[in-house]
């Protein structure tokens, strides 16, 4: 059964960011924002840094979170997805409404997707963990490095068929100076009646 995209909602800024888990020291950053500005705001690299253009000096994980209300007009059979406009190898995990484990992720034509249909409440919070070192590189696995393990308990899906997406990764991902993070997308999909 194929899915049909009904509506897209942009979760633009402001988002809250912090370095790693285990603290509660969030910094609010208005989006869109350049990734360089985000890591600088969090103190991960200095403003006067002489790092190369891809600023590989930024290492570690960054959490980003955003609160939003349940989309209106949802009917039985509709699916709701969070889509992050970054490659799946840079997303260490996504937690939704305080879930104990990160949600299963899959590749999507616009980045990485997560099915949140069964977890929606009237008020929601999405928390994404980015591996900054991998986000700042243009290759999935840098030369000489083994692939990063996903966050504990993560189930990495091989396909987003129910999201109408291809299982392939972003082919030409290259985070160049000036690249921005604009937030996430909420996609609302339903079964295509013609294909049932």
Buried (B, 14 or more C-beta within 10 A) or exposed (E): EEBEEBBEEEBBBEBBBBBEEEEEEEBEBEBEBBBBBBBBBBEBBEEEBEEEEBBBBBEEBBBBBBEBEEBEEBEEEBBBBBBBBBBBBBBBBBBBEEBEEBBBBBBBEBBBBBBBBEBBEEEBBBBBBBBBBBBBBEEBEEEEEEEBEBBEEBEEBEEBBBBBBEEEBBEEBEBEEEBBBBBBBBBBBBBEEEEE
